[in-house]
Amino acid sequence: MLMSVTKLKNCLRRFADNESGAVTVDWVALTAGIIVVGLAIVWYIMDQGVDVLAGKIVTGLVAVDPGITTSNPPLIDGQ
């Protein structure tokens, strides 16, 4: 019985001292964080920026041709 407890302690000590996968875990966490931040930025730009840009395009088109409205958009390729 005493021998198995000693072996268990040694096994747990070796497991705790082994850091060979720690760097991989750090890189995975860092990469995941960068991806989440990047997706949040893209989502914000797509959510806010596209609406603003579309409004500016419509304003510019109306300035060129007052007959164009948001309910009467120009057709692409004459369709």
mmJSON file of the N, C-alpha and C atoms, coordinates in Angstrom:
{"data_MODEL":{"atom_site":{
"group_PDB":["ATOM","ATOM","ATOM","ATOM","ATOM","ATOM","ATOM","ATOM","ATOM","ATOM","ATOM","ATOM","ATOM","ATOM","ATOM","ATOM","ATOM","ATOM","ATOM","ATOM","ATOM","ATOM","ATOM","ATOM","ATOM","ATOM","ATOM","ATOM","ATOM","ATOM","ATOM","ATOM","ATOM","ATOM","ATOM","ATOM","ATOM","ATOM","ATOM","ATOM","ATOM","ATOM","ATOM","ATOM","ATOM","ATOM","ATOM","ATOM","ATOM","ATOM","ATOM","ATOM","ATOM","ATOM","ATOM","ATOM","ATOM","ATOM","ATOM","ATOM","ATOM","ATOM","ATOM","ATOM","ATOM","ATOM","ATOM","ATOM","ATOM","ATOM","ATOM","ATOM","ATOM","ATOM","ATOM","ATOM","ATOM","ATOM","ATOM","ATOM","ATOM","ATOM","ATOM","ATOM","ATOM","ATOM","ATOM","ATOM","ATOM","ATOM","ATOM","ATOM","ATOM","ATOM","ATOM","ATOM","ATOM","ATOM","ATOM","ATOM","ATOM","ATOM","ATOM","ATOM","ATOM","ATOM","ATOM","ATOM","ATOM","ATOM","ATOM","ATOM","ATOM","ATOM","ATOM","ATOM","ATOM","ATOM","ATOM","ATOM","ATOM","ATOM","ATOM","ATOM","ATOM","ATOM","ATOM","ATOM","ATOM","ATOM","ATOM","ATOM","ATOM","ATOM","ATOM","ATOM","ATOM","ATOM","ATOM","ATOM","ATOM","ATOM","ATOM","ATOM","ATOM","ATOM","ATOM","ATOM","ATOM","ATOM","ATOM","ATOM","ATOM","ATOM","ATOM","ATOM","ATOM","ATOM","ATOM","ATOM","ATOM","ATOM","ATOM","ATOM","ATOM","ATOM","ATOM","ATOM","ATOM","ATOM","ATOM","ATOM","ATOM","ATOM","ATOM","ATOM","ATOM","ATOM","ATOM","ATOM","ATOM","ATOM","ATOM","ATOM","ATOM","ATOM","ATOM","ATOM","ATOM","ATOM","ATOM","ATOM","ATOM","ATOM","ATOM","ATOM","ATOM","ATOM","ATOM","ATOM","ATOM","ATOM","ATOM","ATOM","ATOM","ATOM","ATOM","ATOM","ATOM","ATOM","ATOM","ATOM","ATOM","ATOM","ATOM","ATOM","ATOM","ATOM","ATOM","ATOM","ATOM","ATOM","ATOM","ATOM","ATOM","ATOM","ATOM","ATOM","ATOM","ATOM","ATOM","ATOM","ATOM","ATOM","ATOM","ATOM","ATOM"],
"id":[1,2,3,4,5,6,7,8,9,10,11,12,13,14,15,16,17,18,19,20,21,22,23,24,25,26,27,28,29,30,31,32,33,34,35,36,37,38,39,40,41,42,43,44,45,46,47,48,49,50,51,52,53,54,55,56,57,58,59,60,61,62,63,64,65,66,67,68,69,70,71,72,73,74,75,76,77,78,79,80,81,82,83,84,85,86,87,88,89,90,91,92,93,94,95,96,97,98,99,100,101,102,103,104,105,106,107,108,109,110,111,112,113,114,115,116,117,118,119,120,121,122,123,124,125,126,127,128,129,130,131,132,133,134,135,136,137,138,139,140,141,142,143,144,145,146,147,148,149,150,151,152,153,154,155,156,157,158,159,160,161,162,163,164,165,166,167,168,169,170,171,172,173,174,175,176,177,178,179,180,181,182,183,184,185,186,187,188,189,190,191,192,193,194,195,196,197,198,199,200,201,202,203,204,205,206,207,208,209,210,211,212,213,214,215,216,217,218,219,220,221,222,223,224,225,226,227,228,229,230,231,232,233,234,235,236,237],
"type_symbol":["N","C","C","N","C","C","N","C","C","N","C","C","N","C","C","N","C","C","N","C","C","N","C","C","N","C","C","N","C","C","N","C","C","N","C","C","N","C","C","N","C","C","N","C","C","N","C","C","N","C","C","N","C","C","N","C","C","N","C","C","N","C","C","N","C","C","N","C","C","N","C","C","N","C","C","N","C","C","N","C","C","N","C","C","N","C","C","N","C","C","N","C","C","N","C","C","N","C","C","N","C","C","N","C","C","N","C","C","N","C","C","N","C","C","N","C","C","N","C","C","N","C","C","N","C","C","N","C","C","N","C","C","N","C","C","N","C","C","N","C","C","N","C","C","N","C","C","N","C","C","N","C","C","N","C","C","N","C","C","N","C","C","N","C","C","N","C","C","N","C","C","N","C","C","N","C","C","N","C","C","N","C","C","N","C","C","N","C","C","N","C","C","N","C","C","N","C","C","N","C","C","N","C","C","N","C","C","N","C","C","N","C","C","N","C","C","N","C","C","N","C","C","N","C","C","N","C","C","N","C","C","N","C","C","N","C","C"],
"label_atom_id":["N","CA","C","N","CA","C","N","CA","C","N","CA","C","N","CA","C","N","CA","C","N","CA","C","N","CA","C","N","CA","C","N","CA","C","N","CA","C","N","CA","C","N","CA","C","N","CA","C","N","CA","C","N","CA","C","N","CA","C","N","CA","C","N","CA","C","N","CA","C","N","CA","C","N","CA","C","N","CA","C","N","CA","C","N","CA","C","N","CA","C","N","CA","C","N","CA","C","N","CA","C","N","CA","C","N","CA","C","N","CA","C","N","CA","C","N","CA","C","N","CA","C","N","CA","C","N","CA","C","N","CA","C","N","CA","C","N","CA","C","N","CA","C","N","CA","C","N","CA","C","N","CA","C","N","CA","C","N","CA","C","N","CA","C","N","CA","C","N","CA","C","N","CA","C","N","CA","C","N","CA","C","N","CA","C","N","CA","C","N","CA","C","N","CA","C","N","CA","C","N","CA","C","N","CA","C","N","CA","C","N","CA","C","N","CA","C","N","CA","C","N","CA","C","N","CA","C","N","CA","C","N","CA","C","N","CA","C","N","CA","C","N","CA","C","N","CA","C","N","CA","C","N","CA","C","N","CA","C","N","CA","C","N","CA","C","N","CA","C","N","CA","C","N","CA","C"],
"label_alt_id":[null,null,null,null,null,null,null,null,null,null,null,null,null,null,null,null,null,null,null,null,null,null,null,null,null,null,null,null,null,null,null,null,null,null,null,null,null,null,null,null,null,null,null,null,null,null,null,null,null,null,null,null,null,null,null,null,null,null,null,null,null,null,null,null,null,null,null,null,null,null,null,null,null,null,null,null,null,null,null,null,null,null,null,null,null,null,null,null,null,null,null,null,null,null,null,null,null,null,null,null,null,null,null,null,null,null,null,null,null,null,null,null,null,null,null,null,null,null,null,null,null,null,null,null,null,null,null,null,null,null,null,null,null,null,null,null,null,null,null,null,null,null,null,null,null,null,null,null,null,null,null,null,null,null,null,null,null,null,null,null,null,null,null,null,null,null,null,null,null,null,null,null,null,null,null,null,null,null,null,null,null,null,null,null,null,null,null,null,null,null,null,null,null,null,null,null,null,null,null,null,null,null,null,null,null,null,null,null,null,null,null,null,null,null,null,null,null,null,null,null,null,null,null,null,null,null,null,null,null,null,null,null,null,null,null,null,null],
"label_comp_id":["MET","MET","MET","LEU","LEU","LEU","MET","MET","MET","SER","SER","SER","VAL","VAL","VAL","THR","THR","THR","LYS","LYS","LYS","LEU","LEU","LEU","LYS","LYS","LYS","ASN","ASN","ASN","CYS","CYS","CYS","LEU","LEU","LEU","ARG","ARG","ARG","ARG","ARG","ARG","PHE","PHE","PHE","ALA","ALA","ALA","ASP","ASP","ASP","ASN","ASN","ASN","GLU","GLU","GLU","SER","SER","SER","GLY","GLY","GLY","ALA","ALA","ALA","VAL","VAL","VAL","THR","THR","THR","VAL","VAL","VAL","ASP","ASP","ASP","TRP","TRP","TRP","VAL","VAL","VAL","ALA","ALA","ALA","LEU","LEU","LEU","THR","THR","THR","ALA","ALA","ALA","GLY","GLY","GLY","ILE","ILE","ILE","ILE","ILE","ILE","VAL","VAL","VAL","VAL","VAL","VAL","GLY","GLY","GLY","LEU","LEU","LEU","ALA","ALA","ALA","ILE","ILE","ILE","VAL","VAL","VAL","TRP","TRP","TRP","TYR","TYR","TYR","ILE","ILE","ILE","MET","MET","MET","ASP","ASP","ASP","GLN","GLN","GLN","GLY","GLY","GLY","VAL","VAL","VAL","ASP","ASP","ASP","VAL","VAL","VAL","LEU","LEU","LEU","ALA","ALA","ALA","GLY","GLY","GLY","LYS","LYS","LYS","ILE","ILE","ILE","VAL","VAL","VAL","THR","THR","THR","GLY","GLY","GLY","LEU","LEU","LEU","VAL","VAL","VAL","ALA","ALA","ALA","VAL","VAL","VAL","ASP","ASP","ASP","PRO","PRO","PRO","GLY","GLY","GLY","ILE","ILE","ILE","THR","THR","THR","THR","THR","THR","SER","SER","SER","ASN","ASN","ASN","PRO","PRO","PRO","PRO","PRO","PRO","LEU","LEU","LEU","ILE","ILE","ILE","ASP","ASP","ASP","GLY","GLY","GLY","GLN","GLN","GLN"],
"label_asym_id":["A","A","A","A","A","A","A","A","A","A","A","A","A","A","A","A","A","A","A","A","A","A","A","A","A","A","A","A","A","A","A","A","A","A","A","A","A","A","A","A","A","A","A","A","A","A","A","A","A","A","A","A","A","A","A","A","A","A","A","A","A","A","A","A","A","A","A","A","A","A","A","A","A","A","A","A","A","A","A","A","A","A","A","A","A","A","A","A","A","A","A","A","A","A","A","A","A","A","A","A","A","A","A","A","A","A","A","A","A","A","A","A","A","A","A","A","A","A","A","A","A","A","A","A","A","A","A","A","A","A","A","A","A","A","A","A","A","A","A","A","A","A","A","A","A","A","A","A","A","A","A","A","A","A","A","A","A","A","A","A","A","A","A","A","A","A","A","A","A","A","A","A","A","A","A","A","A","A","A","A","A","A","A","A","A","A","A","A","A","A","A","A","A","A","A","A","A","A","A","A","A","A","A","A","A","A","A","A","A","A","A","A","A","A","A","A","A","A","A","A","A","A","A","A","A","A","A","A","A","A","A","A","A","A","A","A","A"],
"label_entity_id":["1","1","1","1","1","1","1","1","1","1","1","1","1","1","1","1","1","1","1","1","1","1","1","1","1","1","1","1","1","1","1","1","1","1","1","1","1","1","1","1","1","1","1","1","1","1","1","1","1","1","1","1","1","1","1","1","1","1","1","1","1","1","1","1","1","1","1","1","1","1","1","1","1","1","1","1","1","1","1","1","1","1","1","1","1","1","1","1","1","1","1","1","1","1","1","1","1","1","1","1","1","1","1","1","1","1","1","1","1","1","1","1","1","1","1","1","1","1","1","1","1","1","1","1","1","1","1","1","1","1","1","1","1","1","1","1","1","1","1","1","1","1","1","1","1","1","1","1","1","1","1","1","1","1","1","1","1","1","1","1","1","1","1","1","1","1","1","1","1","1","1","1","1","1","1","1","1","1","1","1","1","1","1","1","1","1","1","1","1","1","1","1","1","1","1","1","1","1","1","1","1","1","1","1","1","1","1","1","1","1","1","1","1","1","1","1","1","1","1","1","1","1","1","1","1","1","1","1","1","1","1","1","1","1","1","1","1"],
"label_seq_id":[1,1,1,2,2,2,3,3,3,4,4,4,5,5,5,6,6,6,7,7,7,8,8,8,9,9,9,10,10,10,11,11,11,12,12,12,13,13,13,14,14,14,15,15,15,16,16,16,17,17,17,18,18,18,19,19,19,20,20,20,21,21,21,22,22,22,23,23,23,24,24,24,25,25,25,26,26,26,27,27,27,28,28,28,29,29,29,30,30,30,31,31,31,32,32,32,33,33,33,34,34,34,35,35,35,36,36,36,37,37,37,38,38,38,39,39,39,40,40,40,41,41,41,42,42,42,43,43,43,44,44,44,45,45,45,46,46,46,47,47,47,48,48,48,49,49,49,50,50,50,51,51,51,52,52,52,53,53,53,54,54,54,55,55,55,56,56,56,57,57,57,58,58,58,59,59,59,60,60,60,61,61,61,62,62,62,63,63,63,64,64,64,65,65,65,66,66,66,67,67,67,68,68,68,69,69,69,70,70,70,71,71,71,72,72,72,73,73,73,74,74,74,75,75,75,76,76,76,77,77,77,78,78,78,79,79,79],
"pdbx_PDB_ins_code":[null,null,null,null,null,null,null,null,null,null,null,null,null,null,null,null,null,null,null,null,null,null,null,null,null,null,null,null,null,null,null,null,null,null,null,null,null,null,null,null,null,null,null,null,null,null,null,null,null,null,null,null,null,null,null,null,null,null,null,null,null,null,null,null,null,null,null,null,null,null,null,null,null,null,null,null,null,null,null,null,null,null,null,null,null,null,null,null,null,null,null,null,null,null,null,null,null,null,null,null,null,null,null,null,null,null,null,null,null,null,null,null,null,null,null,null,null,null,null,null,null,null,null,null,null,null,null,null,null,null,null,null,null,null,null,null,null,null,null,null,null,null,null,null,null,null,null,null,null,null,null,null,null,null,null,null,null,null,null,null,null,null,null,null,null,null,null,null,null,null,null,null,null,null,null,null,null,null,null,null,null,null,null,null,null,null,null,null,null,null,null,null,null,null,null,null,null,null,null,null,null,null,null,null,null,null,null,null,null,null,null,null,null,null,null,null,null,null,null,null,null,null,null,null,null,null,null,null,null,null,null,null,null,null,null,null,null],
"Cartn_x":[0.83,0.0,0.866,1.912,2.8,3.491,3.814,4.49,3.572,2.311,1.399,1.127,1.081,0.885,2.103,3.278,4.496,4.539,4.158,4.113,3.099,1.955,0.935,1.446,2.13,2.682,3.71,4.576,5.587,4.94,3.931,3.227,2.574,1.925,1.292,2.325,3.46,4.526,5.086,5.317,5.822,4.805,3.548,2.495,2.468,2.571,2.541,3.779,4.923,6.167,6.3,5.538,5.64,4.975,5.747,5.227,5.352,5.477,5.712,4.531,3.313,2.151,1.68,2.337,1.885,1.998,3.053,3.235,2.141,1.783,0.719,-0.602,-0.894,-2.132,-2.126,-0.987,-0.886,-1.159,-0.553,-0.752,-2.19,-2.813,-4.21,-5.106,-4.878,-5.678,-5.439,-4.193,-3.87,-4.496,-4.393,-4.966,-6.491,-7.114,-8.57,-8.991,-8.246,-8.555,-8.446,-7.402,-7.226,-8.361,-8.77,-9.868,-11.173,-11.44,-12.671,-12.678,-11.556,-11.484,-11.667,-11.033,-11.176,-12.613,-13.278,-14.679,-15.577,-15.285,-16.074,-15.904,-14.688,-14.45,-15.168,-15.057,-15.735,-17.242,-17.785,-19.222,-19.644,-18.874,-19.212,-19.182,-18.145,-18.037,-19.204,-19.506,-20.602,-21.94,-22.114,-23.389,-23.582,-22.563,-22.684,-22.242,-21.115,-20.501,-21.274,-21.878,-22.595,-23.824,-24.543,-25.722,-25.344,-24.272,-23.822,-23.355,-22.572,-22.084,-23.233,-24.209,-25.363,-26.13,-26.268,-26.946,-26.204,-24.865,-24.071,-24.185,-24.237,-24.381,-25.725,-26.793,-28.125,-28.157,-27.556,-27.519,-26.782,-25.667,-24.922,-25.697,-26.405,-27.209,-28.369,-28.996,-30.111,-29.605,-28.384,-27.823,-27.582,-27.225,-26.981,-28.303,-29.222,-30.503,-31.607,-32.305,-33.331,-34.466,-34.603,-35.657,-35.367,-34.139,-33.762,-34.111,-34.846,-35.158,-34.849,-34.978,-34.722,-35.791,-36.995,-38.03,-37.951,-37.127,-36.958,-35.456,-34.757,-33.303,-32.969,-31.789,-31.393,-31.154,-31.438,-31.262,-29.86,-29.326,-27.999,-28.112,-27.304,-27.274,-28.632,-29.389,-30.654,-31.753,-31.633,-32.646,-33.857],
"Cartn_y":[-1.196,0.0,1.248,1.262,2.408,2.66,1.609,1.722,2.375,2.043,2.606,4.086,4.505,5.921,6.719,6.186,6.855,6.979,5.905,5.963,6.998,7.061,8.028,9.447,9.692,11.024,11.397,10.44,10.706,10.986,10.225,10.418,11.798,12.197,13.521,14.637,14.436,15.445,15.611,14.502,14.582,15.27,14.965,15.602,17.11,17.527,18.95,19.678,19.002,19.629,19.662,18.859,18.777,20.004,20.82,22.033,21.984,20.822,20.73,21.232,21.154,21.617,22.998,23.608,24.9,26.002,25.972,26.995,26.875,25.679,25.468,26.026,25.773,26.287,27.808,28.415,29.877,30.423,29.809,30.282,30.089,29.008,28.779,29.848,30.146,31.173,32.545,32.875,34.157,34.277,33.234,33.243,33.358,32.644,32.73,34.148,34.779,36.157,37.125,36.967,37.833,37.631,36.396,36.109,36.721,36.615,37.187,38.704,39.35,40.81,41.188,40.447,40.726,40.577,39.515,39.321,40.419,40.878,41.963,43.248,43.525,44.723,44.625,43.476,43.288,43.4,42.805,42.899,44.355,45.115,46.519,47.316,47.099,47.827,47.466,46.186,45.765,46.285,46.32,46.75,48.257,49.038,50.498,51.109,50.654,51.289,51.122,49.97,49.732,50.628,50.798,51.658,53.107,53.578,54.953,55.113,54.159,54.224,54.167,53.32,53.234,54.549,55.175,56.477,57.542,57.525,58.494,58.244,56.989,56.663,57.152,56.909,57.361,58.881,59.561,61.023,61.523,60.874,61.265,61.012,59.9,59.602,60.569,60.937,61.888,63.251,63.616,64.892,64.904,63.771,63.683,63.587,62.751,62.536,62.56,63.686,63.794,62.785,62.102,61.114,59.814,59.657,58.434,58.596,57.657,57.639,56.26,56.094,54.771,53.772,54.243,53.326,53.106,53.9,53.781,53.728,52.659,52.616,52.389,52.831,52.582,51.091,50.649,49.242,49.01,47.843,47.489,46.92,47.386,46.91,47.06,48.048,48.325,47.312,46.501,45.472,46.078],
"Cartn_z":[0.0,0.0,0.0,0.8,0.889,-0.446,-1.135,-2.427,-3.463,-3.469,-4.459,-4.189,-2.93,-2.596,-3.045,-2.86,-3.288,-4.809,-5.48,-6.941,-7.429,-6.755,-7.127,-6.92,-5.806,-5.546,-6.605,-6.951,-7.975,-9.33,-9.644,-10.909,-10.955,-9.888,-9.832,-9.871,-9.213,-9.216,-10.629,-11.33,-12.704,-13.623,-13.414,-14.217,-13.981,-12.729,-12.4,-12.921,-12.947,-13.395,-14.919,-15.611,-17.065,-17.69,-18.395,-19.016,-20.538,-21.113,-22.549,-23.377,-22.886,-23.643,-23.234,-22.253,-21.742,-22.794,-23.587,-24.607,-25.662,-26.015,-26.995,-26.476,-25.227,-24.634,-24.638,-24.339,-24.359,-25.758,-26.772,-28.143,-28.602,-28.217,-28.596,-27.97,-26.699,-26.025,-26.651,-26.961,-27.571,-28.96,-29.749,-31.093,-31.039,-30.129,-29.982,-29.594,-28.717,-28.326,-29.489,-30.3,-31.468,-32.467,-32.671,-33.599,-33.101,-31.818,-31.26,-31.419,-31.146,-31.304,-32.776,-33.677,-35.099,-35.572,-35.135,-35.514,-34.951,-33.743,-33.15,-33.959,-34.411,-35.215,-36.556,-37.203,-38.495,-38.317,-37.262,-37.014,-36.817,-36.056,-35.804,-37.103,-37.915,-39.176,-40.092,-40.178,-41.051,-40.543,-39.246,-38.674,-38.823,-38.51,-38.522,-39.845,-40.352,-41.506,-42.795,-43.022,-44.272,-44.361,-43.272,-43.289,-43.602,-42.989,-43.221,-44.666,-45.154,-46.527,-47.527,-47.287,-48.185,-48.21,-47.065,-47.007,-47.794,-47.723,-48.477,-49.981,-50.37,-51.794,-52.318,-51.567,-51.991,-52.062,-51.102,-51.115,-52.353,-52.688,-53.884,-55.158,-55.226,-56.413,-56.571,-55.473,-55.528,-55.987,-55.581,-56.004,-57.515,-58.084,-59.527,-60.287,-59.814,-60.489,-59.435,-59.297,-58.239,-58.363,-59.503,-59.668,-58.931,-58.427,-57.709,-56.237,-55.704,-54.273,-53.74,-52.442,-51.865,-52.288,-52.628,-53.077,-54.597,-55.297,-56.734,-57.064,-56.655,-56.87,-58.336,-58.761,-60.15,-60.375,-61.593,-61.934,-62.443,-62.185,-62.653,-64.044,-64.978,-66.36,-67.054,-66.686,-67.348,-67.11,-66.089,-65.797,-65.143],
"occupancy":[1.0,1.0,1.0,1.0,1.0,1.0,1.0,1.0,1.0,1.0,1.0,1.0,1.0,1.0,1.0,1.0,1.0,1.0,1.0,1.0,1.0,1.0,1.0,1.0,1.0,1.0,1.0,1.0,1.0,1.0,1.0,1.0,1.0,1.0,1.0,1.0,1.0,1.0,1.0,1.0,1.0,1.0,1.0,1.0,1.0,1.0,1.0,1.0,1.0,1.0,1.0,1.0,1.0,1.0,1.0,1.0,1.0,1.0,1.0,1.0,1.0,1.0,1.0,1.0,1.0,1.0,1.0,1.0,1.0,1.0,1.0,1.0,1.0,1.0,1.0,1.0,1.0,1.0,1.0,1.0,1.0,1.0,1.0,1.0,1.0,1.0,1.0,1.0,1.0,1.0,1.0,1.0,1.0,1.0,1.0,1.0,1.0,1.0,1.0,1.0,1.0,1.0,1.0,1.0,1.0,1.0,1.0,1.0,1.0,1.0,1.0,1.0,1.0,1.0,1.0,1.0,1.0,1.0,1.0,1.0,1.0,1.0,1.0,1.0,1.0,1.0,1.0,1.0,1.0,1.0,1.0,1.0,1.0,1.0,1.0,1.0,1.0,1.0,1.0,1.0,1.0,1.0,1.0,1.0,1.0,1.0,1.0,1.0,1.0,1.0,1.0,1.0,1.0,1.0,1.0,1.0,1.0,1.0,1.0,1.0,1.0,1.0,1.0,1.0,1.0,1.0,1.0,1.0,1.0,1.0,1.0,1.0,1.0,1.0,1.0,1.0,1.0,1.0,1.0,1.0,1.0,1.0,1.0,1.0,1.0,1.0,1.0,1.0,1.0,1.0,1.0,1.0,1.0,1.0,1.0,1.0,1.0,1.0,1.0,1.0,1.0,1.0,1.0,1.0,1.0,1.0,1.0,1.0,1.0,1.0,1.0,1.0,1.0,1.0,1.0,1.0,1.0,1.0,1.0,1.0,1.0,1.0,1.0,1.0,1.0,1.0,1.0,1.0,1.0,1.0,1.0,1.0,1.0,1.0,1.0,1.0,1.0],
"B_iso_or_equiv":[0.0,0.0,0.0,0.0,0.0,0.0,0.0,0.0,0.0,0.0,0.0,0.0,0.0,0.0,0.0,0.0,0.0,0.0,0.0,0.0,0.0,0.0,0.0,0.0,0.0,0.0,0.0,0.0,0.0,0.0,0.0,0.0,0.0,0.0,0.0,0.0,0.0,0.0,0.0,0.0,0.0,0.0,0.0,0.0,0.0,0.0,0.0,0.0,0.0,0.0,0.0,0.0,0.0,0.0,0.0,0.0,0.0,0.0,0.0,0.0,0.0,0.0,0.0,0.0,0.0,0.0,0.0,0.0,0.0,0.0,0.0,0.0,0.0,0.0,0.0,0.0,0.0,0.0,0.0,0.0,0.0,0.0,0.0,0.0,0.0,0.0,0.0,0.0,0.0,0.0,0.0,0.0,0.0,0.0,0.0,0.0,0.0,0.0,0.0,0.0,0.0,0.0,0.0,0.0,0.0,0.0,0.0,0.0,0.0,0.0,0.0,0.0,0.0,0.0,0.0,0.0,0.0,0.0,0.0,0.0,0.0,0.0,0.0,0.0,0.0,0.0,0.0,0.0,0.0,0.0,0.0,0.0,0.0,0.0,0.0,0.0,0.0,0.0,0.0,0.0,0.0,0.0,0.0,0.0,0.0,0.0,0.0,0.0,0.0,0.0,0.0,0.0,0.0,0.0,0.0,0.0,0.0,0.0,0.0,0.0,0.0,0.0,0.0,0.0,0.0,0.0,0.0,0.0,0.0,0.0,0.0,0.0,0.0,0.0,0.0,0.0,0.0,0.0,0.0,0.0,0.0,0.0,0.0,0.0,0.0,0.0,0.0,0.0,0.0,0.0,0.0,0.0,0.0,0.0,0.0,0.0,0.0,0.0,0.0,0.0,0.0,0.0,0.0,0.0,0.0,0.0,0.0,0.0,0.0,0.0,0.0,0.0,0.0,0.0,0.0,0.0,0.0,0.0,0.0,0.0,0.0,0.0,0.0,0.0,0.0,0.0,0.0,0.0,0.0,0.0,0.0,0.0,0.0,0.0,0.0,0.0,0.0],
"pdbx_formal_charge":[null,null,null,null,null,null,null,null,null,null,null,null,null,null,null,null,null,null,null,null,null,null,null,null,null,null,null,null,null,null,null,null,null,null,null,null,null,null,null,null,null,null,null,null,null,null,null,null,null,null,null,null,null,null,null,null,null,null,null,null,null,null,null,null,null,null,null,null,null,null,null,null,null,null,null,null,null,null,null,null,null,null,null,null,null,null,null,null,null,null,null,null,null,null,null,null,null,null,null,null,null,null,null,null,null,null,null,null,null,null,null,null,null,null,null,null,null,null,null,null,null,null,null,null,null,null,null,null,null,null,null,null,null,null,null,null,null,null,null,null,null,null,null,null,null,null,null,null,null,null,null,null,null,null,null,null,null,null,null,null,null,null,null,null,null,null,null,null,null,null,null,null,null,null,null,null,null,null,null,null,null,null,null,null,null,null,null,null,null,null,null,null,null,null,null,null,null,null,null,null,null,null,null,null,null,null,null,null,null,null,null,null,null,null,null,null,null,null,null,null,null,null,null,null,null,null,null,null,null,null,null,null,null,null,null,null,null],
"auth_seq_id":[1,1,1,2,2,2,3,3,3,4,4,4,5,5,5,6,6,6,7,7,7,8,8,8,9,9,9,10,10,10,11,11,11,12,12,12,13,13,13,14,14,14,15,15,15,16,16,16,17,17,17,18,18,18,19,19,19,20,20,20,21,21,21,22,22,22,23,23,23,24,24,24,25,25,25,26,26,26,27,27,27,28,28,28,29,29,29,30,30,30,31,31,31,32,32,32,33,33,33,34,34,34,35,35,35,36,36,36,37,37,37,38,38,38,39,39,39,40,40,40,41,41,41,42,42,42,43,43,43,44,44,44,45,45,45,46,46,46,47,47,47,48,48,48,49,49,49,50,50,50,51,51,51,52,52,52,53,53,53,54,54,54,55,55,55,56,56,56,57,57,57,58,58,58,59,59,59,60,60,60,61,61,61,62,62,62,63,63,63,64,64,64,65,65,65,66,66,66,67,67,67,68,68,68,69,69,69,70,70,70,71,71,71,72,72,72,73,73,73,74,74,74,75,75,75,76,76,76,77,77,77,78,78,78,79,79,79],
"auth_comp_id":["MET","MET","MET","LEU","LEU","LEU","MET","MET","MET","SER","SER","SER","VAL","VAL","VAL","THR","THR","THR","LYS","LYS","LYS","LEU","LEU","LEU","LYS","LYS","LYS","ASN","ASN","ASN","CYS","CYS","CYS","LEU","LEU","LEU","ARG","ARG","ARG","ARG","ARG","ARG","PHE","PHE","PHE","ALA","ALA","ALA","ASP","ASP","ASP","ASN","ASN","ASN","GLU","GLU","GLU","SER","SER","SER","GLY","GLY","GLY","ALA","ALA","ALA","VAL","VAL","VAL","THR","THR","THR","VAL","VAL","VAL","ASP","ASP","ASP","TRP","TRP","TRP","VAL","VAL","VAL","ALA","ALA","ALA","LEU","LEU","LEU","THR","THR","THR","ALA","ALA","ALA","GLY","GLY","GLY","ILE","ILE","ILE","ILE","ILE","ILE","VAL","VAL","VAL","VAL","VAL","VAL","GLY","GLY","GLY","LEU","LEU","LEU","ALA","ALA","ALA","ILE","ILE","ILE","VAL","VAL","VAL","TRP","TRP","TRP","TYR","TYR","TYR","ILE","ILE","ILE","MET","MET","MET","ASP","ASP","ASP","GLN","GLN","GLN","GLY","GLY","GLY","VAL","VAL","VAL","ASP","ASP","ASP","VAL","VAL","VAL","LEU","LEU","LEU","ALA","ALA","ALA","GLY","GLY","GLY","LYS","LYS","LYS","ILE","ILE","ILE","VAL","VAL","VAL","THR","THR","THR","GLY","GLY","GLY","LEU","LEU","LEU","VAL","VAL","VAL","ALA","ALA","ALA","VAL","VAL","VAL","ASP","ASP","ASP","PRO","PRO","PRO","GLY","GLY","GLY","ILE","ILE","ILE","THR","THR","THR","THR","THR","THR","SER","SER","SER","ASN","ASN","ASN","PRO","PRO","PRO","PRO","PRO","PRO","LEU","LEU","LEU","ILE","ILE","ILE","ASP","ASP","ASP","GLY","GLY","GLY","GLN","GLN","GLN"],
"auth_asym_id":["A","A","A","A","A","A","A","A","A","A","A","A","A","A","A","A","A","A","A","A","A","A","A","A","A","A","A","A","A","A","A","A","A","A","A","A","A","A","A","A","A","A","A","A","A","A","A","A","A","A","A","A","A","A","A","A","A","A","A","A","A","A","A","A","A","A","A","A","A","A","A","A","A","A","A","A","A","A","A","A","A","A","A","A","A","A","A","A","A","A","A","A","A","A","A","A","A","A","A","A","A","A","A","A","A","A","A","A","A","A","A","A","A","A","A","A","A","A","A","A","A","A","A","A","A","A","A","A","A","A","A","A","A","A","A","A","A","A","A","A","A","A","A","A","A","A","A","A","A","A","A","A","A","A","A","A","A","A","A","A","A","A","A","A","A","A","A","A","A","A","A","A","A","A","A","A","A","A","A","A","A","A","A","A","A","A","A","A","A","A","A","A","A","A","A","A","A","A","A","A","A","A","A","A","A","A","A","A","A","A","A","A","A","A","A","A","A","A","A","A","A","A","A","A","A","A","A","A","A","A","A","A","A","A","A","A","A"],
"auth_atom_id":["N","CA","C","N","CA","C","N","CA","C","N","CA","C","N","CA","C","N","CA","C","N","CA","C","N","CA","C","N","CA","C","N","CA","C","N","CA","C","N","CA","C","N","CA","C","N","CA","C","N","CA","C","N","CA","C","N","CA","C","N","CA","C","N","CA","C","N","CA","C","N","CA","C","N","CA","C","N","CA","C","N","CA","C","N","CA","C","N","CA","C","N","CA","C","N","CA","C","N","CA","C","N","CA","C","N","CA","C","N","CA","C","N","CA","C","N","CA","C","N","CA","C","N","CA","C","N","CA","C","N","CA","C","N","CA","C","N","CA","C","N","CA","C","N","CA","C","N","CA","C","N","CA","C","N","CA","C","N","CA","C","N","CA","C","N","CA","C","N","CA","C","N","CA","C","N","CA","C","N","CA","C","N","CA","C","N","CA","C","N","CA","C","N","CA","C","N","CA","C","N","CA","C","N","CA","C","N","CA","C","N","CA","C","N","CA","C","N","CA","C","N","CA","C","N","CA","C","N","CA","C","N","CA","C","N","CA","C","N","CA","C","N","CA","C","N","CA","C","N","CA","C","N","CA","C","N","CA","C","N","CA","C","N","CA","C","N","CA","C","N","CA","C","N","CA","C"],
"pdbx_PDB_model_num":[1,1,1,1,1,1,1,1,1,1,1,1,1,1,1,1,1,1,1,1,1,1,1,1,1,1,1,1,1,1,1,1,1,1,1,1,1,1,1,1,1,1,1,1,1,1,1,1,1,1,1,1,1,1,1,1,1,1,1,1,1,1,1,1,1,1,1,1,1,1,1,1,1,1,1,1,1,1,1,1,1,1,1,1,1,1,1,1,1,1,1,1,1,1,1,1,1,1,1,1,1,1,1,1,1,1,1,1,1,1,1,1,1,1,1,1,1,1,1,1,1,1,1,1,1,1,1,1,1,1,1,1,1,1,1,1,1,1,1,1,1,1,1,1,1,1,1,1,1,1,1,1,1,1,1,1,1,1,1,1,1,1,1,1,1,1,1,1,1,1,1,1,1,1,1,1,1,1,1,1,1,1,1,1,1,1,1,1,1,1,1,1,1,1,1,1,1,1,1,1,1,1,1,1,1,1,1,1,1,1,1,1,1,1,1,1,1,1,1,1,1,1,1,1,1,1,1,1,1,1,1,1,1,1,1,1,1]
}}}
